[in-house]
């Protein structure tokens, strides 16, 4: 499992001009699932996301997690994170898990975050989505389970 974490001042996701998820200060997370991923992978990356110390404390040092600041998470499924661009000009998405597998693990990821007490808003799995956010810092990190 691979996630891209972006520290955000604000984030929202819309589908067909309808806001389906929106947060204030927190994390915008893109979630990619591959064939070998399990529930344990989902729990691992969720735990990392919740506890990464990437928000500034009173000394302006990255020392606080999204949980510490009472922040929120906007989680968006993103199969293109497993796009392979090494050959040719068109990405190969064969490493991305099939939708029926990916959706279950994406939901497990979101539930694992909620289990840590952090509010989660989501996009709509499999839909064409528009994402608007303000990257704070900017701070962008990639976390992988394997």
C-alpha positions, 0 to 999 in steps of 0.5 A: 500500500502506498499513500501520499500525505500532504499537510493541508490548510484546507481540502475538499473533493467534489463529484459532479459538482457536489462536495463529498468530503471536506476538511479544515487543517489536517492531511490530504491523503491519496491512497493506492492499493496493489495486489499483495496488500492486506488489512495489515498494510492498511493498518500500518500506513494508517498508523503512520499517517496518524502519528507522523510528526509533521505539524509545527509546535510552538517552537516552529519545529515539526513535532506534532501529529494530525492527532496532536493538533486535533486535525482531520484527514481527507482520504482519496482513493488513487489507483494511479499511484501504482502507475508504472511509467518506465516504458513508453509514454502511457502508464501501465496500471497492472500493479494496481489492485482490482477495484473490488479488492482495492475498495475493501482495503481503502475502507479498512485504511479509513476505519483504521484512522477513525479507530485512532480518533481522527475524523476522516472525510473521503472521496467516492471510490471509483468516481472522477473527482476534483480535489481542491486543497492548499498544501501547507508548507508545502509538506508532502511525504510518501509512505509505503507498507512494503 
